Amino acid sequence: MSFVVDDAARACFDTLDPAIPQDWRTLAANLAVRWHSDPPRRVGLAGGQGAGKSTLSRAIVEAGRHFGLRVVSLSIDDFYLTRSEREALADRVHPLLATRGPPGTHDVPLCESVMDALDAEGVVTVPVFDKGLDNRAPETLNVQAPADIVLLEGWCVGARPEPAIRLDQPINALETESDSEGVWRGHINQALSTDYARLFGKLDCLVFLRVPNLDAVVRWRLQQESERPPELRLDKAGVVHFVAHYERLTRWMLEDLPARADVVVELDEGHQVVGCTLADHQDPTTTARGRH
């Protein structure tokens, strides 16, 4: 089943912020059409760094509003453990766990409790992570509940543990030099089989932005860095080193998620949407770009 641009989707598309790329508006409008009569309570949105998760999330929130749906978007990044918690984990388990990002560096119970709270009436406090400080910010967000749809976006959302035999050999210089015994990658895999499996198991729908390769992730992450304050930017070597922390699981997700996700969005080297597959997992069909 492919996305089509019918009257309902076109009407929704026309209400969305034109600053959002047209591909994402088309996708968001079609997802809202698909969901509005029977909305999935919890939606996961996954994809490599720089894939466009935050931008698509914003478009989905707006598209839901068009149909009278209250969509609350959460980023799994805001649920990172504090710096002191990660430093303690690094001392106890492995030094690489001081670096935020991989499974094992999030406060999963806190994420679960916030998602659960969004099901009921009231005001829900949502944490904010300051990446510049590499720590949880003192300020928080207050979100009015209940939500019709809770959207959880993050690079590792929906990931399953990798087959254990695949952990034996390092896949990049970071693993070779800093995790020669596989303790770090083993801890990540264990986290995916426990807390994260419970969290992701509560998702009713999973959307996967499929990046073309790791080179694109590095390039797109560099573009993101250019938007940060100069004193906080990573250069290319810094980005390559940082992305190496994500490489193993990113590659595994590219193998594993397309067969499991409810929506698979294909991205090309130029960051354009070139196809979309829905739950029946037929061959990707080119989206209707440029028809509005």
C-alpha positions in Angstrom: 0.0 0.0 0.0 1.5 3.4 -1.0 0.7 6.9 0.0 -1.7 8.8 -2.2 -2.5 12.4 -2.3 -6.3 12.5 -1.9 -8.5 15.5 -1.0 -8.2 14.9 2.7 -4.4 14.6 2.6 -4.1 17.7 0.3 -6.3 19.7 2.7 -4.2 18.7 5.6 -1.0 19.4 3.7 -2.1 22.9 2.9 -2.4 23.7 6.7 1.2 22.7 7.5 4.1 25.0 8.1 5.6 25.6 4.6 9.1 25.9 6.2 8.8 22.1 6.8 10.2 20.2 3.7 7.5 19.2 1.3 8.3 15.5 1.6 7.8 15.5 5.3 4.5 17.5 5.0 3.3 14.9 2.4 4.1 12.0 4.7 2.6 13.7 7.8 -0.6 14.5 6.0 -1.0 11.0 4.8 -0.2 9.5 8.1 -2.8 11.7 9.8 -5.4 10.6 7.2 -4.5 7.0 7.9 -4.6 7.4 11.7 -7.3 10.0 12.5 -10.3 7.7 12.7 -8.5 5.1 14.8 -5.3 6.7 16.2 -2.5 4.4 17.5 -2.0 5.4 21.1 1.8 5.2 20.9 3.9 5.7 17.8 7.7 5.2 17.6 9.7 7.2 15.0 13.2 5.8 14.4 16.1 6.8 12.0 19.8 7.5 11.9 21.2 10.8 13.1 20.2 13.7 10.9 17.5 11.6 9.2 14.8 14.2 9.9 13.0 12.7 12.9 12.4 16.0 14.7 11.2 17.7 11.6 8.8 14.9 10.7 7.6 14.8 14.3 6.7 18.5 14.2 4.8 17.9 10.9 2.9 15.0 12.4 1.9 17.1 15.4 0.5 19.8 13.1 -1.2 17.3 10.8 -2.9 15.6 13.8 -4.1 19.0 14.9 -5.8 19.4 11.5 -7.9 16.4 12.3 -8.6 17.3 15.9 -6.0 14.9 17.3 -3.7 16.0 20.2 -0.3 14.5 19.3 2.4 14.9 21.9 5.9 14.4 20.6 8.7 13.2 23.0 12.3 12.7 22.1 14.1 9.8 23.7 17.1 12.2 23.9 15.5 14.2 26.6 15.6 11.0 28.8 19.3 10.6 28.8 20.8 9.8 32.2 22.4 12.8 33.8 26.1 13.3 33.3 26.9 12.2 36.9 24.7 9.1 36.4 26.6 8.2 33.2 29.9 8.8 34.8 29.0 6.4 37.6 27.9 3.9 35.0 31.2 4.3 33.2 33.1 3.7 36.4 31.0 0.6 37.2 30.6 -1.0 33.8 32.6 0.5 30.9 34.2 4.0 30.2 32.3 4.4 26.9 29.0 4.6 28.8 29.9 8.1 29.8 29.0 9.1 26.2 25.3 9.6 25.7 23.4 8.0 22.9 23.5 4.2 22.9 20.9 2.1 24.8 22.0 1.9 28.4 22.4 5.7 28.6 18.7 6.6 29.0 16.4 6.7 32.0 13.9 4.3 30.5 11.7 4.0 33.6 11.3 7.8 33.5 10.4 7.7 29.8 7.8 5.0 30.5 6.3 7.0 33.4 5.9 10.1 31.3 4.3 8.2 28.5 1.9 6.5 30.9 1.0 9.8 32.5 0.1 11.2 29.1 -2.8 8.7 29.0 -4.6 10.4 31.8 -6.0 13.9 32.6 -3.6 16.4 34.1 -0.3 18.3 33.5 2.7 16.1 32.8 6.3 17.2 33.6 8.7 16.3 30.7 12.5 16.5 31.2 14.7 18.5 28.8 18.2 17.5 28.0 20.7 20.2 27.2 23.2 18.7 24.7 25.4 21.7 25.0 25.9 21.1 28.7 25.7 17.3 28.1 23.3 17.2 31.1 19.7 17.4 32.0 18.5 21.0 32.0 17.1 22.5 35.2 14.0 23.6 33.4 11.3 21.2 32.3 8.2 21.2 30.1 4.7 21.0 31.3 2.4 19.2 28.9 -1.3 19.1 29.1 -2.7 15.5 29.0 -4.3 13.3 27.9 -2.8 12.9 24.4 -4.6 11.1 21.6 -1.2 10.0 20.2 2.2 9.9 22.0 5.0 10.1 19.5 8.4 8.9 20.7 11.2 9.7 18.4 14.8 8.7 18.6 17.6 7.0 16.6 17.3 3.7 18.5 13.5 3.5 19.0 12.2 0.1 18.1 15.7 -1.6 18.1 16.0 -5.2 19.1 19.1 -6.8 20.6 21.6 -8.0 18.0 22.3 -11.8 17.7 25.0 -12.5 20.3 27.3 -14.1 17.9 27.6 -10.8 15.9 29.0 -9.1 19.0 32.3 -11.1 18.9 34.1 -9.0 16.4 34.6 -5.2 16.6 33.2 -3.3 13.6 35.2 -0.1 13.8 38.3 1.5 15.4 36.3 2.7 18.4 35.3 -0.9 19.3 38.8 -2.3 18.5 40.6 0.2 20.6 38.2 0.9 23.4 36.0 -2.2 23.7 38.3 -5.0 22.7 36.6 -7.4 25.2 33.1 -6.5 24.1 31.9 -5.3 27.5 30.4 -2.1 26.2 28.5 -3.6 23.2 27.4 -6.5 25.4 25.9 -4.0 27.9 24.1 -2.2 25.1 22.7 -5.5 23.8 21.5 -6.5 27.3 19.8 -3.2 27.8 17.9 -3.7 24.5 16.7 -7.1 25.7 15.3 -5.7 29.0 14.3 -2.1 29.7 14.2 -1.0 26.1 12.3 -4.1 25.0 9.6 -3.3 27.6 9.4 0.3 26.4 9.3 -0.4 22.7 6.9 -3.3 23.2 4.3 -0.7 24.2 4.4 1.0 20.8 1.3 0.5 18.6 3.0 1.7 15.4 6.7 2.1 14.3 7.8 4.5 11.6 11.4 4.0 10.3 13.3 6.6 8.4 15.8 4.4 6.4 19.0 6.2 5.8 21.0 5.1 2.7 24.3 4.4 4.6 26.6 5.5 7.4 28.4 8.1 5.2 25.1 10.0 4.9 24.6 9.9 8.6 28.1 11.5 9.1 27.3 14.1 6.4 23.9 15.0 7.9 25.3 15.2 11.4 27.9 17.6 10.2 25.2 19.7 8.7 23.5 19.7 12.1 26.7 20.8 13.8 26.9 23.8 11.5 23.7 25.0 13.2 25.1 24.9 16.7 27.1 27.7 18.4 30.7 27.7 17.1 32.1 26.9 20.5 30.0 23.7 20.7 30.5 22.4 17.2 32.3 19.2 16.4 34.6 19.1 13.4 34.5 16.2 10.9 36.9 14.1 12.9 34.8 14.7 16.0 31.6 13.7 14.2 33.1 10.5 12.8 34.3 9.5 16.3 30.9 10.4 17.8 28.9 8.5 15.1 31.2 5.4 15.7 29.3 5.0 19.0 26.1 4.5 17.0 27.5 2.5 14.0 26.8 -1.0 15.2 23.2 -0.5 16.1 22.5 1.7 13.2 23.7 -1.0 10.8 21.7 -3.7 12.7 18.5 -1.6 12.5 19.0 -1.1 8.8 18.9 -4.9 8.5 16.2 -5.6 11.0 13.6 -2.8 11.1 12.4 -2.7 7.5 10.7 -6.1 7.9 9.1 -5.1 11.2 8.2 -1.4 11.0 4.7 -0.4 10.1 6.0 2.5 7.9 9.4 2.5 6.2 10.5 5.7 4.6 13.3 5.5 2.1 15.8 8.4 2.0 18.4 9.0 -0.7 21.9 10.5 -0.5 20.4 14.0 -1.0 18.1 13.5 2.0 15.0 13.2 -0.2 12.2 10.8 0.4 12.2 8.4 -2.6 9.8 5.8 -1.3 7.5 4.6 1.4 6.2 1.2 2.4 3.3 0.6 4.7 2.6 -2.4 6.9 2.0 -4.9 4.1 5.7 -4.4 3.2 5.3 -4.3 -0.6 8.0 -2.8 -2.7 8.5 0.9 -1.9 6.5 3.2 -4.1 7.7 6.7 -5.0 5.9 9.3 -3.0 3.9 12.0 -4.7 6.4 14.9 -4.5 5.7 18.1 -6.3 2.0 17.5 -6.8 0.8 20.2 -4.5 
